[in-house]
Amino acid sequence: MQLQMQITKFYCRIIEFGVSDMHEEKIYELREKLHLLIAIKAEYCEILRLSQELDKYIAKVTSMSIQVMEESNMK
C-alpha cells in the first residue's frame, strides 16, 4: 500500500512539473523513478505470489507427511 502511495505521489509530481513548465530534465528524472517504482512493485507482487505458492506446497507436503506417519503407526 505504501508503495502505491509513492507511485501516486511521483505521478502527481510529474504532472505538476509538466504543467508548471519546469525543467525537462527534472520531469525525465521523475518519470524514471516512476518506472523504477512500478518495476519494483511488479517484482514485489511476483514475490508475494511465489511465497503463497510455496506456502501451499509446504502445507501439502506437511499434510502428506502426517498422513504417512499416521498410516505407519496403524500398521
N, C-alpha and C positions, 0 to 999 in steps of 0.2 A: 504494500500500500504506500509506504514511504517513497519507494522508487517511482511509482506512478505520479506522486505529487511533484517529485523533482523533474520528471519529464514534462509535466504540465507547466511548471514554472519556467523551464527553459524555452518551451514552445511560446509561452506568453512573452518572454523577453525578446525572442526572435521577432515576433510580430511588432512589439514595441519599437525595437530598433529599426525595423523596416519602415514603420510609419513615421518615425521621428527623424528620418534621414541621417542616421548615424553612419559611422564608417563601415564600409563593406567588409573590411577585414574582421571587425567585431561580429558582424552578422554571420560570416563564414565560420568563425570560431564557435559561436553558439550552435550553429547547425551541426558542426562536427561533434560537439558534446552531446547534442540531442541524439545523433545517430549512435554514438557510443552507449548512451543510456538505454536506448532501445535494444541494442545488441546484448547488453548485459542482462536486461530484463528477459529477453528470449532465452539466454543461457540459463538464467535462474529458473525459469519455468520448466526447461528441459531437465534440470537437476531435480526439481520437485517431482516431476513425472517419473523419472528413473528411481527416485527414492521410494515413491509409492509402490512402484513395480517390485522393487527389492523387498519392501515390507510384506507384500502379498506372497512373494516367493518364500521368504523366511517363515511366514505363518503356515504355508502349505507344507514345507519340509518339517517344521516342528510338529504339525498335526500327524504327518505320516510317521514320524519317529515315535510319537506317543502311541499310535496305533500298533506299530511293530512291537514295541515294548509290552503293550497290553496283551497282544496275541502270544508273545513268547512266554509271558507269565501264566497264561491259561494252560499251556502245554505241560 
